[in-house]
């Protein structure tokens, strides 16, 4: 099957995770690969493993923003009816060029955001 790259255009105030999951649901996909994103977000929380245990203890970092996305990739996998495992790693920079990154827990679109993904 040929993979087609889709672009989701998100607007100011949109929940990034919710909009991605809604798009995948609307398409009827079981799994999607997220290849990137362009734009900026606010109210971001990322998680990073602190231990080597399974599951690891996680440290959560909250970034108010604006937060310019530098990298954004991952997967969205259907678990149960209406339930998704959305695993996206992101890195971004603040106004002073400080860079943060980790597993995206939440993010809200600042001015606009395009997310690129394909059915897996």
C-alpha positions as a LaTeX table, in Angstrom:
\begin{tabular}{lrrr}
\hline
Residue & $x$ (\AA) & $y$ (\AA) & $z$ (\AA) \\
\hline
Unk1 & 0.00 & 0.00 & 0.00 \\
Unk2 & 1.29 & 3.44 & $-0.93$ \\
Unk3 & 1.70 & 5.78 & 2.06 \\
Unk4 & 0.10 & 9.20 & 1.65 \\
Unk5 & 1.34 & 12.05 & 3.82 \\
Unk6 & $-1.48$ & 14.11 & 5.32 \\
Unk7 & $-1.22$ & 17.60 & 6.84 \\
Unk8 & $-3.56$ & 18.57 & 9.66 \\
Unk9 & $-3.94$ & 22.32 & 10.11 \\
Unk10 & $-4.58$ & 23.22 & 13.75 \\
Unk11 & $-5.74$ & 26.60 & 15.01 \\
Unk12 & $-4.95$ & 28.77 & 18.02 \\
Unk13 & $-6.21$ & 27.14 & 21.22 \\
Unk14 & $-6.53$ & 23.60 & 19.81 \\
Unk15 & $-5.32$ & 20.68 & 21.93 \\
Unk16 & $-2.62$ & 19.06 & 19.79 \\
Unk17 & $-3.15$ & 15.52 & 21.08 \\
Unk18 & $-6.96$ & 15.69 & 20.82 \\
Unk19 & $-6.88$ & 17.01 & 17.24 \\
Unk20 & $-4.41$ & 14.34 & 16.10 \\
Unk21 & $-6.49$ & 11.57 & 17.69 \\
Unk22 & $-9.71$ & 12.99 & 16.16 \\
Unk23 & $-8.11$ & 13.04 & 12.69 \\
Unk24 & $-6.94$ & 9.42 & 12.98 \\
Unk25 & $-10.38$ & 8.39 & 14.29 \\
Unk26 & $-12.17$ & 10.19 & 11.43 \\
Unk27 & $-9.93$ & 8.41 & 8.89 \\
Unk28 & $-10.77$ & 5.03 & 10.46 \\
Unk29 & $-7.11$ & 4.18 & 10.91 \\
Unk30 & $-5.79$ & 1.76 & 13.53 \\
Unk31 & $-2.31$ & 3.32 & 13.55 \\
Unk32 & $-0.58$ & 6.44 & 12.26 \\
Unk33 & 3.01 & 7.60 & 12.07 \\
Unk34 & 3.62 & 11.26 & 12.90 \\
Unk35 & 6.53 & 12.56 & 10.82 \\
Unk36 & 6.75 & 16.20 & 11.86 \\
Unk37 & 5.10 & 19.50 & 12.67 \\
Unk38 & 5.59 & 23.19 & 11.90 \\
Unk39 & 4.44 & 25.93 & 14.23 \\
Unk40 & 4.38 & 26.89 & 17.87 \\
Unk41 & 2.59 & 25.80 & 21.01 \\
Unk42 & 1.93 & 26.97 & 24.58 \\
Unk43 & 1.04 & 25.19 & 27.82 \\
Unk44 & 3.33 & 22.26 & 27.00 \\
Unk45 & 4.14 & 19.33 & 29.27 \\
Unk46 & 6.85 & 16.83 & 28.31 \\
Unk47 & 7.97 & 13.75 & 30.20 \\
Unk48 & 11.41 & 12.20 & 30.48 \\
Unk49 & 12.41 & 8.91 & 32.12 \\
Unk50 & 14.35 & 9.32 & 35.38 \\
Unk51 & 15.02 & 5.63 & 36.08 \\
Unk52 & 15.83 & 2.48 & 34.14 \\
Unk53 & 12.98 & 0.52 & 35.69 \\
Unk54 & 10.04 & $-0.78$ & 33.69 \\
Unk55 & 7.92 & 1.26 & 33.76 \\
Unk56 & 10.34 & 4.11 & 34.49 \\
Unk57 & 9.70 & 6.92 & 36.94 \\
Unk58 & 9.02 & 10.02 & 34.85 \\
Unk59 & 9.94 & 13.65 & 35.40 \\
Unk60 & 7.41 & 16.08 & 33.89 \\
Unk61 & 8.47 & 19.55 & 32.73 \\
Unk62 & 5.90 & 22.27 & 32.06 \\
Unk63 & 6.70 & 25.03 & 29.57 \\
Unk64 & 4.30 & 27.97 & 29.36 \\
Unk65 & 5.46 & 29.19 & 25.95 \\
Unk66 & 5.43 & 30.28 & 23.34 \\
Unk67 & 7.42 & 27.20 & 22.39 \\
Unk68 & 8.65 & 26.93 & 18.78 \\
Unk69 & 8.62 & 23.30 & 17.59 \\
Unk70 & 12.02 & 22.05 & 16.36 \\
Unk71 & 11.23 & 18.33 & 16.03 \\
Unk72 & 8.03 & 16.32 & 16.37 \\
Unk73 & 7.61 & 12.61 & 15.60 \\
Unk74 & 5.90 & 9.52 & 16.91 \\
Unk75 & 2.92 & 7.22 & 16.58 \\
Unk76 & $-0.78$ & 7.01 & 17.34 \\
Unk77 & $-2.08$ & 3.48 & 18.00 \\
Unk78 & $-5.69$ & 2.41 & 18.67 \\
Unk79 & $-5.98$ & 0.56 & 21.99 \\
Unk80 & $-9.72$ & 0.14 & 22.58 \\
Unk81 & $-12.87$ & 1.78 & 21.28 \\
Unk82 & $-12.27$ & 5.50 & 21.72 \\
Unk83 & $-8.87$ & 4.95 & 23.37 \\
Unk84 & $-5.50$ & 5.83 & 21.84 \\
Unk85 & $-1.85$ & 5.43 & 22.71 \\
Unk86 & $-0.38$ & 8.68 & 21.40 \\
Unk87 & 3.39 & 8.61 & 21.76 \\
Unk88 & 5.02 & 11.73 & 20.33 \\
Unk89 & 8.51 & 13.01 & 21.08 \\
Unk90 & 9.03 & 16.71 & 20.62 \\
Unk91 & 11.70 & 19.36 & 21.08 \\
Unk92 & 11.20 & 23.08 & 20.99 \\
Unk93 & 12.76 & 26.39 & 21.86 \\
Unk94 & 11.64 & 29.29 & 24.01 \\
Unk95 & 12.19 & 32.98 & 23.22 \\
Unk96 & 15.69 & 32.89 & 24.77 \\
Unk97 & 16.63 & 29.86 & 22.58 \\
Unk98 & 16.51 & 27.45 & 25.54 \\
Unk99 & 15.57 & 24.02 & 24.18 \\
Unk100 & 13.38 & 21.48 & 25.98 \\
Unk101 & 12.16 & 18.11 & 24.80 \\
Unk102 & 10.65 & 14.79 & 25.74 \\
Unk103 & 7.47 & 12.77 & 25.38 \\
Unk104 & 4.58 & 15.17 & 24.76 \\
Unk105 & 1.92 & 14.87 & 27.43 \\
Unk106 & $-0.02$ & 17.94 & 26.33 \\
Unk107 & 0.34 & 21.05 & 24.19 \\
Unk108 & $-1.98$ & 23.81 & 22.99 \\
Unk109 & $-1.58$ & 25.55 & 19.62 \\
Unk110 & $-0.21$ & 29.09 & 19.99 \\
Unk111 & $-0.92$ & 30.77 & 16.61 \\
Unk112 & $-1.05$ & 27.84 & 14.20 \\
Unk113 & 0.36 & 24.38 & 13.71 \\
Unk114 & 0.59 & 21.87 & 10.88 \\
Unk115 & 1.09 & 18.22 & 11.80 \\
Unk116 & 2.23 & 15.71 & 9.17 \\
Unk117 & 1.23 & 12.06 & 9.43 \\
Unk118 & 0.51 & 8.93 & 7.44 \\
Unk119 & $-1.42$ & 5.73 & 8.00 \\
Unk120 & 0.83 & 2.97 & 9.29 \\
\hline
\end{tabular}
